[in-house]
């Protein structure tokens, strides 16, 4: 049932999602970590499907606001995709 917020909003409930994305690596070990290789990239809108930000160079880079983090499968170490 939809609620009415006629009296305003007193607070928000914070929620997060976890998504797995696998970027391709060629036979020489060169990874293509770019928006265009991401499952969540929306080609027709040139936007990220996770945060709806415009991806300026989707075939070359990952957008500055990308919410994804890189996880090292061996160590479990986490780092951003944007150094």
PDB file of N, CA, C and O in Angstrom:
ATOM      1  N   UNK A   1       0.831  -1.172   0.000  1.00  0.00           N
ATOM      2  CA  UNK A   1       0.000   0.000   0.000  1.00  0.00           C
ATOM      3  C   UNK A   1       0.885   1.248   0.000  1.00  0.00           C
ATOM      4  O   UNK A   1       1.794   1.370   0.821  1.00  0.00           O
ATOM      5  N   UNK A   2       0.621   2.156  -0.907  1.00  0.00           N
ATOM      6  CA  UNK A   2       1.383   3.404  -0.981  1.00  0.00           C
ATOM      7  C   UNK A   2       1.051   4.282   0.215  1.00  0.00           C
ATOM      8  O   UNK A   2      -0.099   4.367   0.645  1.00  0.00           O
ATOM      9  N   UNK A   3       2.078   4.932   0.742  1.00  0.00           N
ATOM     10  CA  UNK A   3       1.894   5.799   1.906  1.00  0.00           C
ATOM     11  C   UNK A   3       1.918   7.260   1.477  1.00  0.00           C
ATOM     12  O   UNK A   3       2.542   7.626   0.481  1.00  0.00           O
ATOM     13  N   UNK A   4       1.244   8.057   2.232  1.00  0.00           N
ATOM     14  CA  UNK A   4       1.230   9.492   1.985  1.00  0.00           C
ATOM     15  C   UNK A   4       2.213  10.160   2.946  1.00  0.00           C
ATOM     16  O   UNK A   4       2.248   9.828   4.131  1.00  0.00           O
ATOM     17  N   UNK A   5       3.003  11.090   2.442  1.00  0.00           N
ATOM     18  CA  UNK A   5       3.968  11.802   3.266  1.00  0.00           C
ATOM     19  C   UNK A   5       3.546  13.269   3.417  1.00  0.00           C
ATOM     20  O   UNK A   5       4.375  14.175   3.341  1.00  0.00           O
ATOM     21  N   UNK A   6       2.264  13.481   3.627  1.00  0.00           N
ATOM     22  CA  UNK A   6       1.725  14.831   3.745  1.00  0.00           C
ATOM     23  C   UNK A   6       2.368  15.610   4.891  1.00  0.00           C
ATOM     24  O   UNK A   6       2.519  16.828   4.803  1.00  0.00           O
ATOM     25  N   UNK A   7       2.747  14.915   5.966  1.00  0.00           N
ATOM     26  CA  UNK A   7       3.355  15.575   7.125  1.00  0.00           C
ATOM     27  C   UNK A   7       4.871  15.640   7.021  1.00  0.00           C
ATOM     28  O   UNK A   7       5.530  16.035   7.983  1.00  0.00           O
ATOM     29  N   UNK A   8       5.446  15.263   5.877  1.00  0.00           N
ATOM     30  CA  UNK A   8       6.892  15.291   5.689  1.00  0.00           C
ATOM     31  C   UNK A   8       7.517  13.933   5.959  1.00  0.00           C
ATOM     32  O   UNK A   8       6.829  12.949   6.231  1.00  0.00           O
ATOM     33  N   UNK A   9       8.831  13.910   5.877  1.00  0.00           N
ATOM     34  CA  UNK A   9       9.599  12.681   6.101  1.00  0.00           C
ATOM     35  C   UNK A   9      10.517  12.924   7.282  1.00  0.00           C
ATOM     36  O   UNK A   9      11.268  13.900   7.298  1.00  0.00           O
ATOM     37  N   UNK A  10      10.464  12.050   8.264  1.00  0.00           N
ATOM     38  CA  UNK A  10      11.275  12.241   9.473  1.00  0.00           C
ATOM     39  C   UNK A  10      12.654  11.618   9.354  1.00  0.00           C
ATOM     40  O   UNK A  10      13.589  12.071  10.013  1.00  0.00           O
ATOM     41  N   UNK A  11      12.802  10.591   8.529  1.00  0.00           N
ATOM     42  CA  UNK A  11      14.109   9.952   8.348  1.00  0.00           C
ATOM     43  C   UNK A  11      14.035   8.995   7.167  1.00  0.00           C
ATOM     44  O   UNK A  11      12.983   8.818   6.552  1.00  0.00           O
ATOM     45  N   UNK A  12      15.169   8.387   6.866  1.00  0.00           N
ATOM     46  CA  UNK A  12      15.245   7.401   5.786  1.00  0.00           C
ATOM     47  C   UNK A  12      15.867   6.120   6.315  1.00  0.00           C
ATOM     48  O   UNK A  12      16.653   6.151   7.262  1.00  0.00           O
ATOM     49  N   UNK A  13      15.524   5.008   5.715  1.00  0.00           N
ATOM     50  CA  UNK A  13      16.142   3.721   6.018  1.00  0.00           C
ATOM     51  C   UNK A  13      17.216   3.498   4.974  1.00  0.00           C
ATOM     52  O   UNK A  13      16.931   3.539   3.777  1.00  0.00           O
ATOM     53  N   UNK A  14      18.446   3.262   5.403  1.00  0.00           N
ATOM     54  CA  UNK A  14      19.574   3.047   4.498  1.00  0.00           C
ATOM     55  C   UNK A  14      19.608   1.582   4.070  1.00  0.00           C
ATOM     56  O   UNK A  14      19.527   0.685   4.910  1.00  0.00           O
ATOM     57  N   UNK A  15      19.726   1.343   2.789  1.00  0.00           N
ATOM     58  CA  UNK A  15      19.834  -0.010   2.248  1.00  0.00           C
ATOM     59  C   UNK A  15      20.966  -0.034   1.230  1.00  0.00           C
ATOM     60  O   UNK A  15      21.250   0.986   0.603  1.00  0.00           O
ATOM     61  N   UNK A  16      21.611  -1.173   1.055  1.00  0.00           N
ATOM     62  CA  UNK A  16      22.681  -1.327   0.078  1.00  0.00           C
ATOM     63  C   UNK A  16      22.459  -2.604  -0.712  1.00  0.00           C
ATOM     64  O   UNK A  16      21.736  -3.508  -0.294  1.00  0.00           O
ATOM     65  N   UNK A  17      23.106  -2.646  -1.868  1.00  0.00           N
ATOM     66  CA  UNK A  17      23.056  -3.835  -2.711  1.00  0.00           C
ATOM     67  C   UNK A  17      24.480  -4.299  -3.002  1.00  0.00           C
ATOM     68  O   UNK A  17      25.408  -3.490  -3.046  1.00  0.00           O
ATOM     69  N   UNK A  18      24.642  -5.577  -3.197  1.00  0.00           N
ATOM     70  CA  UNK A  18      25.928  -6.138  -3.596  1.00  0.00           C
ATOM     71  C   UNK A  18      25.740  -6.733  -4.984  1.00  0.00           C
ATOM     72  O   UNK A  18      24.822  -7.521  -5.216  1.00  0.00           O
ATOM     73  N   UNK A  19      26.614  -6.350  -5.896  1.00  0.00           N
ATOM     74  CA  UNK A  19      26.512  -6.833  -7.269  1.00  0.00           C
ATOM     75  C   UNK A  19      27.868  -7.358  -7.725  1.00  0.00           C
ATOM     76  O   UNK A  19      28.897  -6.743  -7.443  1.00  0.00           O
ATOM     77  N   UNK A  20      27.878  -8.464  -8.412  1.00  0.00           N
ATOM     78  CA  UNK A  20      29.107  -9.014  -8.975  1.00  0.00           C
ATOM     79  C   UNK A  20      29.170  -8.690 -10.456  1.00  0.00           C
ATOM     80  O   UNK A  20      28.215  -8.922 -11.197  1.00  0.00           O
ATOM     81  N   UNK A  21      30.307  -8.150 -10.881  1.00  0.00           N
ATOM     82  CA  UNK A  21      30.545  -7.850 -12.288  1.00  0.00           C
ATOM     83  C   UNK A  21      31.906  -8.433 -12.640  1.00  0.00           C
ATOM     84  O   UNK A  21      32.867  -8.260 -11.891  1.00  0.00           O
ATOM     85  N   UNK A  22      31.994  -9.121 -13.769  1.00  0.00           N
ATOM     86  CA  UNK A  22      33.248  -9.715 -14.214  1.00  0.00           C
ATOM     87  C   UNK A  22      33.702  -9.011 -15.488  1.00  0.00           C
ATOM     88  O   UNK A  22      33.033  -9.078 -16.519  1.00  0.00           O
ATOM     89  N   UNK A  23      34.853  -8.331 -15.404  1.00  0.00           N
ATOM     90  CA  UNK A  23      35.419  -7.647 -16.559  1.00  0.00           C
ATOM     91  C   UNK A  23      36.353  -8.608 -17.287  1.00  0.00           C
ATOM     92  O   UNK A  23      37.085  -9.353 -16.636  1.00  0.00           O
ATOM     93  N   UNK A  24      36.348  -8.613 -18.625  1.00  0.00           N
ATOM     94  CA  UNK A  24      37.147  -9.578 -19.379  1.00  0.00           C
ATOM     95  C   UNK A  24      38.648  -9.269 -19.354  1.00  0.00           C
ATOM     96  O   UNK A  24      39.071  -8.115 -19.295  1.00  0.00           O
ATOM     97  N   UNK A  25      39.428 -10.344 -19.400  1.00  0.00           N
ATOM     98  CA  UNK A  25      40.889 -10.262 -19.498  1.00  0.00           C
ATOM     99  C   UNK A  25      41.285 -11.106 -20.701  1.00  0.00           C
ATOM    100  O   UNK A  25      40.880 -12.264 -20.808  1.00  0.00           O
ATOM    101  N   UNK A  26      42.088 -10.524 -21.623  1.00  0.00           N
ATOM    102  CA  UNK A  26      42.479 -11.275 -22.815  1.00  0.00           C
ATOM    103  C   UNK A  26      43.602 -12.263 -22.501  1.00  0.00           C
ATOM    104  O   UNK A  26      44.087 -12.326 -21.372  1.00  0.00           O
ATOM    105  N   UNK A  27      44.006 -13.025 -23.504  1.00  0.00           N
ATOM    106  CA  UNK A  27      45.020 -14.078 -23.334  1.00  0.00           C
ATOM    107  C   UNK A  27      46.381 -13.531 -22.913  1.00  0.00           C
ATOM    108  O   UNK A  27      47.209 -14.270 -22.380  1.00  0.00           O
ATOM    109  N   UNK A  28      46.618 -12.238 -23.151  1.00  0.00           N
ATOM    110  CA  UNK A  28      47.890 -11.623 -22.760  1.00  0.00           C
ATOM    111  C   UNK A  28      47.828 -11.009 -21.362  1.00  0.00           C
ATOM    112  O   UNK A  28      48.819 -10.462 -20.879  1.00  0.00           O
ATOM    113  N   UNK A  29      46.662 -11.099 -20.708  1.00  0.00           N
ATOM    114  CA  UNK A  29      46.516 -10.563 -19.367  1.00  0.00           C
ATOM    115  C   UNK A  29      46.048  -9.125 -19.296  1.00  0.00           C
ATOM    116  O   UNK A  29      46.070  -8.521 -18.224  1.00  0.00           O
ATOM    117  N   UNK A  30      45.623  -8.562 -20.422  1.00  0.00           N
ATOM    118  CA  UNK A  30      45.139  -7.180 -20.458  1.00  0.00           C
ATOM    119  C   UNK A  30      43.653  -7.145 -20.109  1.00  0.00           C
ATOM    120  O   UNK A  30      42.826  -7.748 -20.793  1.00  0.00           O
ATOM    121  N   UNK A  31      43.333  -6.435 -19.039  1.00  0.00           N
ATOM    122  CA  UNK A  31      41.940  -6.342 -18.599  1.00  0.00           C
ATOM    123  C   UNK A  31      41.247  -5.158 -19.250  1.00  0.00           C
ATOM    124  O   UNK A  31      41.865  -4.113 -19.452  1.00  0.00           O
ATOM    125  N   UNK A  32      39.977  -5.306 -19.579  1.00  0.00           N
ATOM    126  CA  UNK A  32      39.161  -4.211 -20.100  1.00  0.00           C
ATOM    127  C   UNK A  32      38.163  -3.831 -19.007  1.00  0.00           C
ATOM    128  O   UNK A  32      37.041  -4.334 -18.961  1.00  0.00           O
ATOM    129  N   UNK A  33      38.604  -2.930 -18.130  1.00  0.00           N
ATOM    130  CA  UNK A  33      37.742  -2.452 -17.054  1.00  0.00           C
ATOM    131  C   UNK A  33      37.175  -1.113 -17.502  1.00  0.00           C
ATOM    132  O   UNK A  33      37.765  -0.057 -17.276  1.00  0.00           O
ATOM    133  N   UNK A  34      36.028  -1.187 -18.136  1.00  0.00           N
ATOM    134  CA  UNK A  34      35.366   0.007 -18.660  1.00  0.00           C
ATOM    135  C   UNK A  34      33.859  -0.165 -18.510  1.00  0.00           C
ATOM    136  O   UNK A  34      33.357  -1.282 -18.387  1.00  0.00           O
ATOM    137  N   UNK A  35      33.152   0.951 -18.521  1.00  0.00           N
ATOM    138  CA  UNK A  35      31.700   0.903 -18.373  1.00  0.00           C
ATOM    139  C   UNK A  35      31.044   0.016 -19.433  1.00  0.00           C
ATOM    140  O   UNK A  35      30.083  -0.696 -19.144  1.00  0.00           O
ATOM    141  N   UNK A  36      31.565   0.062 -20.654  1.00  0.00           N
ATOM    142  CA  UNK A  36      30.935  -0.703 -21.734  1.00  0.00           C
ATOM    143  C   UNK A  36      31.004  -2.211 -21.501  1.00  0.00           C
ATOM    144  O   UNK A  36      30.226  -2.959 -22.094  1.00  0.00           O
ATOM    145  N   UNK A  37      31.916  -2.667 -20.653  1.00  0.00           N
ATOM    146  CA  UNK A  37      32.034  -4.091 -20.348  1.00  0.00           C
ATOM    147  C   UNK A  37      31.214  -4.488 -19.116  1.00  0.00           C
ATOM    148  O   UNK A  37      31.166  -5.664 -18.755  1.00  0.00           O
ATOM    149  N   UNK A  38      30.579  -3.520 -18.478  1.00  0.00           N
ATOM    150  CA  UNK A  38      29.812  -3.770 -17.256  1.00  0.00           C
ATOM    151  C   UNK A  38      28.380  -4.166 -17.601  1.00  0.00           C
ATOM    152  O   UNK A  38      27.754  -3.585 -18.488  1.00  0.00           O
ATOM    153  N   UNK A  39      27.883  -5.152 -16.891  1.00  0.00           N
ATOM    154  CA  UNK A  39      26.515  -5.627 -17.079  1.00  0.00           C
ATOM    155  C   UNK A  39      25.496  -4.518 -16.841  1.00  0.00           C
ATOM    156  O   UNK A  39      24.423  -4.533 -17.445  1.00  0.00           O
ATOM    157  N   UNK A  40      25.805  -3.570 -15.984  1.00  0.00           N
ATOM    158  CA  UNK A  40      24.855  -2.533 -15.605  1.00  0.00           C
ATOM    159  C   UNK A  40      24.893  -1.292 -16.499  1.00  0.00           C
ATOM    160  O   UNK A  40      24.074  -0.390 -16.324  1.00  0.00           O
ATOM    161  N   UNK A  41      25.822  -1.229 -17.446  1.00  0.00           N
ATOM    162  CA  UNK A  41      25.903  -0.088 -18.354  1.00  0.00           C
ATOM    163  C   UNK A  41      24.719  -0.104 -19.306  1.00  0.00           C
ATOM    164  O   UNK A  41      24.411  -1.134 -19.906  1.00  0.00           O
ATOM    165  N   UNK A  42      24.056   1.036 -19.446  1.00  0.00           N
ATOM    166  CA  UNK A  42      22.912   1.168 -20.344  1.00  0.00           C
ATOM    167  C   UNK A  42      23.375   1.895 -21.603  1.00  0.00           C
ATOM    168  O   UNK A  42      23.485   3.121 -21.622  1.00  0.00           O
ATOM    169  N   UNK A  43      23.644   1.122 -22.651  1.00  0.00           N
ATOM    170  CA  UNK A  43      24.208   1.639 -23.905  1.00  0.00           C
ATOM    171  C   UNK A  43      23.337   2.726 -24.521  1.00  0.00           C
ATOM    172  O   UNK A  43      23.858   3.756 -24.948  1.00  0.00           O
ATOM    173  N   UNK A  44      22.040   2.524 -24.576  1.00  0.00           N
ATOM    174  CA  UNK A  44      21.166   3.494 -25.249  1.00  0.00           C
ATOM    175  C   UNK A  44      21.149   4.850 -24.545  1.00  0.00           C
ATOM    176  O   UNK A  44      20.965   5.881 -25.191  1.00  0.00           O
ATOM    177  N   UNK A  45      21.339   4.856 -23.237  1.00  0.00           N
ATOM    178  CA  UNK A  45      21.334   6.102 -22.474  1.00  0.00           C
ATOM    179  C   UNK A  45      22.742   6.595 -22.157  1.00  0.00           C
ATOM    180  O   UNK A  45      22.916   7.721 -21.692  1.00  0.00           O
ATOM    181  N   UNK A  46      23.752   5.754 -22.408  1.00  0.00           N
ATOM    182  CA  UNK A  46      25.151   6.059 -22.055  1.00  0.00           C
ATOM    183  C   UNK A  46      25.265   6.386 -20.557  1.00  0.00           C
ATOM    184  O   UNK A  46      26.003   7.285 -20.155  1.00  0.00           O
ATOM    185  N   UNK A  47      24.513   5.632 -19.749  1.00  0.00           N
ATOM    186  CA  UNK A  47      24.475   5.857 -18.304  1.00  0.00           C
ATOM    187  C   UNK A  47      24.695   4.556 -17.542  1.00  0.00           C
ATOM    188  O   UNK A  47      24.483   3.456 -18.051  1.00  0.00           O
ATOM    189  N   UNK A  48      25.130   4.734 -16.301  1.00  0.00           N
ATOM    190  CA  UNK A  48      25.278   3.609 -15.385  1.00  0.00           C
ATOM    191  C   UNK A  48      23.899   3.210 -14.884  1.00  0.00           C
ATOM    192  O   UNK A  48      23.114   4.059 -14.461  1.00  0.00           O
ATOM    193  N   UNK A  49      23.613   1.934 -14.932  1.00  0.00           N
ATOM    194  CA  UNK A  49      22.327   1.443 -14.443  1.00  0.00           C
ATOM    195  C   UNK A  49      22.250   1.386 -12.930  1.00  0.00           C
ATOM    196  O   UNK A  49      21.165   1.188 -12.382  1.00  0.00           O
ATOM    197  N   UNK A  50      23.375   1.555 -12.234  1.00  0.00           N
ATOM    198  CA  UNK A  50      23.373   1.538 -10.774  1.00  0.00           C
ATOM    199  C   UNK A  50      23.132   2.914 -10.169  1.00  0.00           C
ATOM    200  O   UNK A  50      22.360   3.046  -9.220  1.00  0.00           O
ATOM    201  N   UNK A  51      23.785   3.937 -10.708  1.00  0.00           N
ATOM    202  CA  UNK A  51      23.633   5.278 -10.130  1.00  0.00           C
ATOM    203  C   UNK A  51      23.070   6.294 -11.128  1.00  0.00           C
ATOM    204  O   UNK A  51      22.859   7.455 -10.777  1.00  0.00           O
ATOM    205  N   UNK A  52      22.831   5.872 -12.348  1.00  0.00           N
ATOM    206  CA  UNK A  52      22.247   6.658 -13.436  1.00  0.00           C
ATOM    207  C   UNK A  52      23.098   7.863 -13.828  1.00  0.00           C
ATOM    208  O   UNK A  52      22.583   8.810 -14.422  1.00  0.00           O
ATOM    209  N   UNK A  53      24.393   7.843 -13.505  1.00  0.00           N
ATOM    210  CA  UNK A  53      25.292   8.911 -13.939  1.00  0.00           C
ATOM    211  C   UNK A  53      25.702   8.669 -15.390  1.00  0.00           C
ATOM    212  O   UNK A  53      25.767   7.527 -15.844  1.00  0.00           O
ATOM    213  N   UNK A  54      25.978   9.757 -16.111  1.00  0.00           N
ATOM    214  CA  UNK A  54      26.441   9.664 -17.491  1.00  0.00           C
ATOM    215  C   UNK A  54      27.878   9.159 -17.495  1.00  0.00           C
ATOM    216  O   UNK A  54      28.703   9.624 -16.708  1.00  0.00           O
ATOM    217  N   UNK A  55      28.180   8.216 -18.372  1.00  0.00           N
ATOM    218  CA  UNK A  55      29.536   7.683 -18.529  1.00  0.00           C
ATOM    219  C   UNK A  55      30.185   8.402 -19.706  1.00  0.00           C
ATOM    220  O   UNK A  55      29.788   8.192 -20.852  1.00  0.00           O
ATOM    221  N   UNK A  56      31.179   9.248 -19.436  1.00  0.00           N
ATOM    222  CA  UNK A  56      31.767  10.083 -20.478  1.00  0.00           C
ATOM    223  C   UNK A  56      32.504   9.284 -21.558  1.00  0.00           C
ATOM    224  O   UNK A  56      32.291   9.536 -22.745  1.00  0.00           O
ATOM    225  N   UNK A  57      33.340   8.356 -21.194  1.00  0.00           N
ATOM    226  CA  UNK A  57      34.092   7.548 -22.156  1.00  0.00           C
ATOM    227  C   UNK A  57      33.907   6.071 -21.813  1.00  0.00           C
ATOM    228  O   UNK A  57      34.843   5.418 -21.351  1.00  0.00           O
ATOM    229  N   UNK A  58      32.710   5.548 -22.036  1.00  0.00           N
ATOM    230  CA  UNK A  58      32.380   4.207 -21.564  1.00  0.00           C
ATOM    231  C   UNK A  58      33.186   3.072 -22.192  1.00  0.00           C
ATOM    232  O   UNK A  58      33.285   1.992 -21.609  1.00  0.00           O
ATOM    233  N   UNK A  59      33.759   3.301 -23.365  1.00  0.00           N
ATOM    234  CA  UNK A  59      34.560   2.249 -23.999  1.00  0.00           C
ATOM    235  C   UNK A  59      36.011   2.263 -23.536  1.00  0.00           C
ATOM    236  O   UNK A  59      36.791   1.379 -23.891  1.00  0.00           O
ATOM    237  N   UNK A  60      36.371   3.274 -22.737  1.00  0.00           N
ATOM    238  CA  UNK A  60      37.760   3.428 -22.330  1.00  0.00           C
ATOM    239  C   UNK A  60      37.964   3.400 -20.819  1.00  0.00           C
ATOM    240  O   UNK A  60      38.977   2.885 -20.345  1.00  0.00           O
ATOM    241  N   UNK A  61      37.018   3.948 -20.058  1.00  0.00           N
ATOM    242  CA  UNK A  61      37.180   4.101 -18.617  1.00  0.00           C
ATOM    243  C   UNK A  61      35.950   3.638 -17.854  1.00  0.00           C
ATOM    244  O   UNK A  61      34.915   3.310 -18.435  1.00  0.00           O
ATOM    245  N   UNK A  62      36.097   3.622 -16.533  1.00  0.00           N
ATOM    246  CA  UNK A  62      34.973   3.449 -15.627  1.00  0.00           C
ATOM    247  C   UNK A  62      34.633   4.838 -15.110  1.00  0.00           C
ATOM    248  O   UNK A  62      35.533   5.599 -14.755  1.00  0.00           O
ATOM    249  N   UNK A  63      33.365   5.179 -15.062  1.00  0.00           N
ATOM    250  CA  UNK A  63      32.941   6.503 -14.625  1.00  0.00           C
ATOM    251  C   UNK A  63      33.417   6.852 -13.222  1.00  0.00           C
ATOM    252  O   UNK A  63      33.596   5.973 -12.378  1.00  0.00           O
ATOM    253  N   UNK A  64      33.622   8.148 -12.983  1.00  0.00           N
ATOM    254  CA  UNK A  64      34.128   8.623 -11.704  1.00  0.00           C
ATOM    255  C   UNK A  64      33.233   8.305 -10.526  1.00  0.00           C
ATOM    256  O   UNK A  64      33.716   8.200  -9.399  1.00  0.00           O
ATOM    257  N   UNK A  65      31.951   8.150 -10.757  1.00  0.00           N
ATOM    258  CA  UNK A  65      31.016   7.847  -9.679  1.00  0.00           C
ATOM    259  C   UNK A  65      30.673   6.375  -9.576  1.00  0.00           C
ATOM    260  O   UNK A  65      29.680   6.014  -8.944  1.00  0.00           O
ATOM    261  N   UNK A  66      31.475   5.525 -10.186  1.00  0.00           N
ATOM    262  CA  UNK A  66      31.185   4.087 -10.189  1.00  0.00           C
ATOM    263  C   UNK A  66      31.135   3.546  -8.761  1.00  0.00           C
ATOM    264  O   UNK A  66      32.093   3.712  -8.005  1.00  0.00           O
ATOM    265  N   UNK A  67      30.033   2.904  -8.387  1.00  0.00           N
ATOM    266  CA  UNK A  67      29.914   2.376  -7.028  1.00  0.00           C
ATOM    267  C   UNK A  67      30.592   1.018  -6.827  1.00  0.00           C
ATOM    268  O   UNK A  67      30.644   0.507  -5.708  1.00  0.00           O
ATOM    269  N   UNK A  68      31.110   0.437  -7.908  1.00  0.00           N
ATOM    270  CA  UNK A  68      31.741  -0.875  -7.790  1.00  0.00           C
ATOM    271  C   UNK A  68      33.126  -0.761  -7.174  1.00  0.00           C
ATOM    272  O   UNK A  68      33.805   0.254  -7.332  1.00  0.00           O
ATOM    273  N   UNK A  69      33.538  -1.799  -6.476  1.00  0.00           N
ATOM    274  CA  UNK A  69      34.895  -1.909  -5.945  1.00  0.00           C
ATOM    275  C   UNK A  69      35.514  -3.172  -6.510  1.00  0.00           C
ATOM    276  O   UNK A  69      34.817  -4.140  -6.811  1.00  0.00           O
ATOM    277  N   UNK A  70      36.842  -3.152  -6.651  1.00  0.00           N
ATOM    278  CA  UNK A  70      37.556  -4.323  -7.157  1.00  0.00           C
ATOM    279  C   UNK A  70      37.945  -5.210  -5.984  1.00  0.00           C
ATOM    280  O   UNK A  70      38.483  -4.729  -4.987  1.00  0.00           O
ATOM    281  N   UNK A  71      37.674  -6.496  -6.103  1.00  0.00           N
ATOM    282  CA  UNK A  71      38.005  -7.465  -5.056  1.00  0.00           C
ATOM    283  C   UNK A  71      39.049  -8.425  -5.597  1.00  0.00           C
ATOM    284  O   UNK A  71      38.824  -9.087  -6.610  1.00  0.00           O
ATOM    285  N   UNK A  72      40.187  -8.504  -4.926  1.00  0.00           N
ATOM    286  CA  UNK A  72      41.231  -9.450  -5.305  1.00  0.00           C
ATOM    287  C   UNK A  72      40.786 -10.838  -4.847  1.00  0.00           C
ATOM    288  O   UNK A  72      40.614 -11.075  -3.651  1.00  0.00           O
ATOM    289  N   UNK A  73      40.599 -11.755  -5.805  1.00  0.00           N
ATOM    290  CA  UNK A  73      40.108 -13.089  -5.473  1.00  0.00           C
ATOM    291  C   UNK A  73      41.067 -13.873  -4.587  1.00  0.00           C
ATOM    292  O   UNK A  73      40.634 -14.748  -3.837  1.00  0.00           O
ATOM    293  N   UNK A  74      42.352 -13.578  -4.660  1.00  0.00           N
ATOM    294  CA  UNK A  74      43.334 -14.310  -3.862  1.00  0.00           C
ATOM    295  C   UNK A  74      43.421 -13.797  -2.427  1.00  0.00           C
ATOM    296  O   UNK A  74      43.473 -14.589  -1.486  1.00  0.00           O
ATOM    297  N   UNK A  75      43.437 -12.474  -2.256  1.00  0.00           N
ATOM    298  CA  UNK A  75      43.652 -11.894  -0.926  1.00  0.00           C
ATOM    299  C   UNK A  75      42.385 -11.351  -0.297  1.00  0.00           C
ATOM    300  O   UNK A  75      42.330 -11.157   0.918  1.00  0.00           O
ATOM    301  N   UNK A  76      41.353 -11.100  -1.116  1.00  0.00           N
ATOM    302  CA  UNK A  76      40.133 -10.490  -0.607  1.00  0.00           C
ATOM    303  C   UNK A  76      40.255  -8.985  -0.440  1.00  0.00           C
ATOM    304  O   UNK A  76      39.328  -8.336   0.046  1.00  0.00           O
ATOM    305  N   UNK A  77      41.407  -8.416  -0.843  1.00  0.00           N
ATOM    306  CA  UNK A  77      41.632  -6.977  -0.725  1.00  0.00           C
ATOM    307  C   UNK A  77      40.676  -6.228  -1.642  1.00  0.00           C
ATOM    308  O   UNK A  77      40.393  -6.654  -2.761  1.00  0.00           O
ATOM    309  N   UNK A  78      40.182  -5.089  -1.131  1.00  0.00           N
ATOM    310  CA  UNK A  78      39.204  -4.282  -1.860  1.00  0.00           C
ATOM    311  C   UNK A  78      39.813  -2.928  -2.211  1.00  0.00           C
ATOM    312  O   UNK A  78      40.479  -2.306  -1.382  1.00  0.00           O
ATOM    313  N   UNK A  79      39.583  -2.473  -3.447  1.00  0.00           N
ATOM    314  CA  UNK A  79      40.032  -1.148  -3.884  1.00  0.00           C
ATOM    315  C   UNK A  79      39.016  -0.586  -4.861  1.00  0.00           C
ATOM    316  O   UNK A  79      38.239  -1.342  -5.446  1.00  0.00           O
ATOM    317  N   UNK A  80      39.007   0.726  -5.047  1.00  0.00           N
ATOM    318  CA  UNK A  80      38.069   1.334  -5.992  1.00  0.00           C
ATOM    319  C   UNK A  80      38.525   1.041  -7.412  1.00  0.00           C
ATOM    320  O   UNK A  80      39.697   0.746  -7.647  1.00  0.00           O
ATOM    321  N   UNK A  81      37.607   1.120  -8.347  1.00  0.00           N
ATOM    322  CA  UNK A  81      37.962   0.934  -9.761  1.00  0.00           C
ATOM    323  C   UNK A  81      38.577   2.190 -10.336  1.00  0.00           C
ATOM    324  O   UNK A  81      39.200   2.146 -11.396  1.00  0.00           O
ATOM    325  N   UNK A  82      38.410   3.318  -9.648  1.00  0.00           N
ATOM    326  CA  UNK A  82      38.972   4.603 -10.092  1.00  0.00           C
ATOM    327  C   UNK A  82      40.135   4.978  -9.198  1.00  0.00           C
ATOM    328  O   UNK A  82      39.929   5.461  -8.085  1.00  0.00           O
ATOM    329  N   UNK A  83      41.367   4.760  -9.672  1.00  0.00           N
ATOM    330  CA  UNK A  83      42.527   5.083  -8.811  1.00  0.00           C
ATOM    331  C   UNK A  83      42.678   6.569  -8.577  1.00  0.00           C
ATOM    332  O   UNK A  83      43.599   6.994  -7.880  1.00  0.00           O
TER     333      UNK A  83
END
